[in-house]
Amino acid sequence: MFYILLKRKALTFKNRLAALRGWQLAKNLAFLSVGLVMLLALYGGFQRLLNYLEGVQVIGPMLSWKLTSMVLLITFSMVIVSSIIISMTTLYYSSDLKFLFSCPINLRVLFLDKAFETVFYSSWTLLLAVFPYIIALGRVKQLEPGFYFSYIFAIVPFVLLAGSFGILFSMLVMYLFPSSKTRDITWLMGSLSVSFVYVAFRFTKPEKLLRPDALEIVAQYINYLQSPTAPYLPSWWVTKAMVSYCAGNWGAFFSYAGLLLAAACAVYALMYYLSGFIYMEGFSGAQTAPKFRGKPRLLAEQKLALKYAGSRDLLTCCWKDRLLLARDARYWSQAILIVALIVVYLFSIRQLPLDTQDLKSFVSFLNIGVAGFVMAAIGLRFTFPAISLEGNNYWILKAAPVTTVRIMKEKLLITLAPSLVIGAVLITFSNHLLSADRFISVLSTCTIVIAAFVISVMGIGLGALFPDFRVENIHQLESSYGGFIYMACAMGYLSLVVGIQAWPVQMHFAERFGRFHPWDWRGIALCAVAYMILNAAAVVIPWKLGLANLEKHEI
């Protein structure tokens, strides 16, 4: 029975590949090429880092293995958190579950199939990111190919154990609290856990190990480097198995590898047994819906609609989207991650080793590009999918007495405010932490406010140009061809903005360094005209293209 379920997945994947033709095939090959380039870039960075650590006298090999144990510990933690979030969907809310439950399939076998699916989806991206590190580690330490097979042998039970934590958690929570609201709570808890792991890792200041002036301090911690990192967790068992293999200590290698396999088999045997008693009850409870409780009072948008009849359509759409955002826990969980990102971003700015005031001001100027990238990444999650998230209900908007341009304006109004707030917070606090001079502070603040508007318009326009009303998972929109085009356009726009403003900023620093008559007003006028043309093009072109495409879109 389990073989049939695995064969179903294999045939689905095979048919999906066989169905790729023309544009779809070219698009997927382009994404594959970009992914390979990113993996090669990661490999190059990891190899330089490990070469640097390995070259440190006396403690070099210990540093590289300590870093390996930290990488595996972080991977283990992230797979656990990811499995908590993903297991809720795969085990209880997957679109094929109702069909599978109606088939003559053993309940425990069905659970095992979904459990392995959870482990795969929660770990494949992390393992793919760690793979260049392992390749670089083997090359730097000049290890034979058997080292990579030993890593694969140990990493399979490692990810199975990490994923089992999230699966067990979801099973027990859904059994004890069988309600659709439980999924929302779990998503929020998962996001809090991700934020905690991310912030805690950044606050440990791992960059200190890479600074030459700190290496003499590291020498005082040889005992620390030799001590185990979380000795009772599978991440340390994998590290010790790899170290034992490199040292030719086969007894220790098979001991740790056997421990990983035995622990994974024991945990999954326990889950297999428990699933026969609690899985069905949790699934049944997940299908229930919370009771609707209406409110007798009018909402703010309804009051404004009564007062301003001409904006009734716009206010009604705002009311709808605001309620949907408030009710969807996925957006609140993303908000938690954004807060963690902002905290780590500002902490990293504060920790920059900058000595002079001019250097701090220059970094504040370059910070326009970094803050803009953060806004674009957040826009990819919220702004770009705004049109497509109407889904199968888009026909209601098309049938309603509201124009397409009003729909797009309403989406822009809803998504612009968060983008403006995040951009303003990032740039204002960064300038304060770096003590940037007044010229750079005013320039960067005005630029980021304009960029927030342009990137939001770009997101709505390109989202309307590449809509997908049949998508089930919002992450499919982020990784789609349209999402790639949006990020490429946003990055190109930000690069051109920084490039155009670099000339006036160069004049500003020339004046600070005492140069006589540094300001070229013709050059400033040229930069101002180029900046206005760039912003106009970045706003008008995506908006017009998206509007034209959405107006001719057939339901």
N, C-alpha and C positions, 0 to 999 in steps of 0.2 A: 504493500500500500504506500509506504514511504517512497519507494522507487518511482511509483506513478506520479506522485506530487513533484519529485525532483525532475522527472522527465517532462512534466508540464512546463516547468520553468525553463528548462533547456530548449524545448521546442519553441516556446514563446520568444526567447532571445534569438534563436536561429531564424525564425520567421521575420522578426523585426529587422535583422541584418539583411535578409534576402529581399525585403521590401524596399530597401533604400535605393532610390533611383534619382538621377539628375541632380536637382538642386539640393534635395535632402542629403544625398551622398556627399556632395561637395561641401555642404555646411558641416557635416559631421567630421569629414576629413580635416577641414580647417580647424575645428575645435580640438581634434586629436593632435594636430601639429602644434597648436598653441600650448596644449598640455604638456607635450614632450619638451618643448622649449623651456617651460617653467620648471620641469623636473631636472633638466640639464643645468639650469641656473641654480637650483637648490643644491645639486651635486657639487657644482663649482664652489659655492659658498661654504658648504660643509667641509669640503676637502681643504680649503684654505684655513678654516678654523681648526680642524684636527691636526693639520701640519704644524700650525702655530703651537698648539698645546703639546703635541708630541715632541716638539723641539725644545721644550723647557727642560733644563737640566734637572736630574734626580727625580722630579715628580711628574714629568711629562706623561708617561704611560698611565700613571694613577689618575691624572687629570682627565684624560680621554675616556677612561672607563667610568670615572665618576660622572662625567657628562652623559655618557651612555645610560647609566642607571637613572639619571634625572629625566632624560628624554623618554625612557620607557615608563617611568612613574607618571609623568604628565600624560603620556598616551593612554595608560591604564585608567587614569582619572577621567580623561575626556571621553573614552569609550563608555565608561560607566554612566556618565551624565547623558551622553548621546543615546544610550540604550534606554534610559528612563523615559526620555521624550518619545523616541521612535517606537518603543514596544507598545505604548498605548494605541498607536495607530495600527500597527501590524497585527497585534493580538486581538484588538477589540473593535476597530473602526475601519479596517481594510474593506475596499469595495467588493472583493470576491468572497468575503467570509460567509455571507448569507447563502450563496450558492454552495460553498464547500460544506457548510453545516447541513444542507439538505441532501448531500450525497452520502452513500453508504461508506463513510470513512471513519475509522476508529478515532475517537476524540483525542486520545493521547498522541496518536500519529500526526493528526492535524496540528496539535499544539507544537510538536517537535519541529514540524515544517516551518511554522510561523516563528518559532524561537530562532532557528538558524537564519531565517530571513532577517530577523531583527539584528542579529549579530553582524550579518553582512552589511546591512545598510548603515549601522552605527560605527563601523570600523574601517570600511574600505578606503575612505578618503584619508584618514589618519595614517593607515598603513602605507598608502601610496606616498604620503609626504615624508614618512620615516624611511622609506626604502632608499632614497638617495643618500641618507645619512649612513645607513648600514653599508652600502656600496663604498662610500668614501672611507669609512672606518676600515674595511677590509683592504682597500688600496693603500691607505697610509701605513697600516701595520704589516703590509705585504703578506697577507694571509692567502692560503690556497682556496680554490673554489668550494671545497668541502665546508668551509666556514659558513657560506651562504645557505647551504642545505641544512646545516645545523640550526641556523637562525630560523629558517622556515619550519623545521621540525618543532622548535620550541615556541614559535610565535602563534601557531594555530591554537593550542590549548590556552595560551595567554589571552587571546581575544575572546575565546569561548568563555573563559572565567570572568573577564571584564563585562561581557554582555550579559552574563547570568545574573549579575547584581541588579541591573535594571529590569530584567524580565521577572525575577522573583519579587522585586518591589511592586511592579505593576500588578502582578497576579494577586498578591496579598491585599493591596489597597483596593482593587476592584472587587475582591471577594468580601472584604469587610465593609466597604462603602460602595455598593453597586449603584452608581448613578453616573449620568453623562457629565455632571459637574465635576466629578473626580478627575476627568481628563484635564479640565482647565486648571485645577489645583496642581496637578502633576506637572503640567507645562510651566507654570509659574515657579514651582520648586526646582525644576530642571534648569531653568534660566538663572535662578538665583545661584545654583550650584556652579554653573558655567562661569558666571560672573565672579564668584568667590575664588575659583581655581585660577582664573585669569589675573585677577587683582593680586592674589597672594603670590603668584609666581613673579609678577612684575615688581612687587614690593621687596622681594628677596635680593634685588639688584644683581642679577647674574652677570652683568657686564663687568663687575669688579674682577672676575677671574680672568678677563681678557686684557686688562690694562697692565702694561709693563711695570708701572710704578707700584702696583699692588702685588706683584709676584713675590717680592721678598716677604710680604705678610703671609702669603699662601704657604710658604715653606714652614711656617709655624704650625700648620694644620695638617701635617702628614698623617697623623693619627685619625683626623676627621676624614681625610680622603680614603683611608683604608677601611674605615668603618662602613657597615652595610647601610644602604639607603632603604628604609622600610623593609627590614629583613623578612617580615611575615607576609609580604605581598608578592604576587606572581612576577611583578616587574623586576624584583631583586633576584628571583629564581632564574629568570631568563638571562639577566646579566651574568650571574655566576656560571650558568651553563655555557655561555659564550666565552667567558674568561677561561673556564676549565678546558674547553675545546682548543683554544689558542695555546694553552700551556701543555697540551697533550695528556691531561689528567682525565682519562676516559671514565674512571670510576665516579668522579665527582660530576662529570657531564651527564652520564646516564642517571645518576641519583637525582639531579635537579630536573632533568627532562622527564624522568619517571614520576617525580612529584607533581609536575605540571599536568601530565596526562591523568594521573590517578585523581587529582583534585577535580579536573574537568569532568571526568567520567562520573565521579561521586555526585557532583552538583547537578549534572544533567539527569542522572538517574533519580535523584530526589525530585527535581522538577517534573520529570516524566510521571512519577508516581502521584504527586500532588495534583497535576493537571486533570486527572480523572475525577477528582472530587470538587475542585474549585473553579476550573476554567469555564465550564458551561454556565455556572451561576453568575460569574463576573461578566460574561458576554451578554447574558440576558439583561442584567442590570444596566449595561452600557447602552442598550437600545431605548431606554426610557427617556422622556423629555421632561424638563422642569416645568412646573405649573406657572402659567403666565399671570402676572399680577400687574394690572394696569394702574395708572395714576390719574386721579380726578382732575389735577391741575394741568394747565396748558404749559408746554415747553417754551423756551425762549424763541425758537424759530417760528413756532405757531403764533406767538404774540406779535412778532415782527411781520409775519405774513398778513395778519389782519390789518396792520397799520400801513404796510407798503404793498399794495396789491400787485404792482408791477414786478416785484421781485419774488412773487409767491412761488414760482417754479424753482428758482434758484434756492430759496430758503427751504423748500420741501425736500429737495435733493440733499442739502446740507444736513437737515434733520435726520434723513434716512442713513446717510453715511456715518454721522456721529454716533447714532445708536448702534450701528453694526460694529464700529470700532470699539465702543464701550463693552459690547457683549462678547467680543471675540478675545479669548484669553491669549491667543497667539500674538496679538499686537502688544498686549501688556508684557508678555514675556520678552518680546523684542525690545521694548522700552527699557527693561531691566538691563539687558545686554548693552544697550546704547549708553546708559548711565555708567556702566562699568568701563566701557570704551573711553568715555570722556575723562573719567577719573585717571585711568592709566595714561592717557594722552597727556594730560596736564602734569602728571607726576613725572613722565619722561621728559617733558620740557623743562621742568624744574631741575632735573638731574643732569642736564647737559653741561659738560665741563667748558664753559665759556669764560674767558678772562677779561676781555675789554668790552666797553659799552658799545663801540661800533660793531663789534662782532655779534653782540646780542641783538642789536637793531637789524643787522643783515639777516640773521636767522629769523627774526620776526617777519621780515619781508618774504623770505622763502616759505615761511609758515602758511602763506596764502595758498600755495599749492597743496600742502599737506591737509590743511583744514578743508579745502575744496574737495580733495579726494574723499575725505570722511563724509562730507555732505553728499557727494555723488554715490558713494557706497550705500548710504542710508536711503537715498532716492531710489536706488535699484530695488530696495526692499519694499518701499512704501509708495513712491510716486509712479514709477514706471508700470507697476501692475494695476494701478487704480482703475483703468478702463476695463481691463480683462477680468477683474474680480467681480464685475457685474454678472459674469457667467451666463447661465441659461436664462437669467431674468432680464437680460439686456433688451429683449423684445418689448418688455413693459415700458421701458424708457422710450423706445422708438415709437410705440403706440400712443404715448402720453403727449399732451400739448406742450412739448418743450423741444427747443431746437438743439441740434448737435453741438453747436458752439456754446450754448448755455450749459450743457452737460460737461463739456471740457473745462469751462470756466469754473464750474462748481468743484470739479476734481482738483483744479489748481488751487482754489481757495482753501480747500481742506488740507492739502499737503504742503502748501507754501509756509504756513505758520511754524510747524515743527522744524522745517529746514532753516528758516530764518533764526529761530531761537538757538538751535544747535550751532550754526555758524557763528552767531554773535557771541555765544558763550565761549566757544573754542578760541576765537581770535582775541576777544577782550581779556580773558584771563591769561592767555599766552603772552600778550603784550605786557600785562601787569607783572607776570612772573619774570619776564626777561628785561623789564624796565626799558622798553623801547622808547626812542625819542618821539616827539610829538608828530613830526612829519610822517614817519613810518606807521605810527599808531593810527593816525587819521586815514592814511592811504589804505592800509590793510583792512581797517574796519569798513570803509566805504566799498572797497573792492569785494569783500566777502558778502556784504549785503546784496550788492548787484549780482554777484555770482550765484547766491542762493535763489534769487528770482529766475535767472537765466537757466540754471540747472533744473529747476522745478518745471519751467515751461518746456524745456527740452524733454524731460521725462514724460510729461503728459502727451506731448506731440508725438514722440517716438512710440509711446505706449499705444496711442491711437493708430499709428502707422503699422504696428506689428501686434494687433490684438489676437488673443486666443481665448475665446469664451468657453471652450470645452476643457480647459485645464483643471485638473483635480488638486494639484499641489502647487502652491505658490512658488516653491523652489524651482519648479520646472520653468517658470517665467524668467526667473533670475538667470538661469543657465541657458536660456534660449538664444537664438540668433539675434533677436531684437534687443535682448538685454546686453549682449556683447556689443552691438552697435551703439547702444546708449552709453555704455561705459567708455567706449573708444571716443565717441564724440565729446563726452564730458571731459575726459583726460586731454584731448586735443584742445578744447576750449581753454582749460586751465593753463596748459602749457603756453598757449599763445598770449594769454593775459599776463602771465609772469614775464614772458619775453618782451612784450610791448612796454611794460612798466619798468623793465630793467634799465632802460636808458635814463629816464628821469631819476631813478634811484641812484644810478651811477653819478649823476650830476650832484645829487644831494650829498653823497659821501665825499665827492671831490671838494665840495664847499667845506665840509667838516674837517677835511685834511688840510685846509688852508689854500686851496687852489684859487687863483685870481680869475674872476668872471667865469664860473663853471657852468652857468645856466645858458643853454642854447634854446631860445624861445621858439625858433622855427622847428627844432626837433621835438619840443614839448607839444607844439600844435599838431605836428605830424602824428605823434603817439596818441594824442587825444582823438584825432579823426579816426585813426586805425582802431582804437579801442571802441569807439561808438559804432563803427561799421561791423566789427566783430560781434558785439552784443546784439545789434539789430539782426544780423544774419543768423546767429545762434538762437534767437527767439522766433523770428518770422518763418524761416525755412521749415524747421520741424513742426511748428504749429500748423502751418498751411498744408503741409503734406499729410499730417495726421488727420486734420479736419476733412480734407478731400477724401481720404481713404475711408474714414468712419461714415461719412454721409452716403457713400455708395455701397457700404457694406450690406449684404443681404442677410436677413435673419434665417 
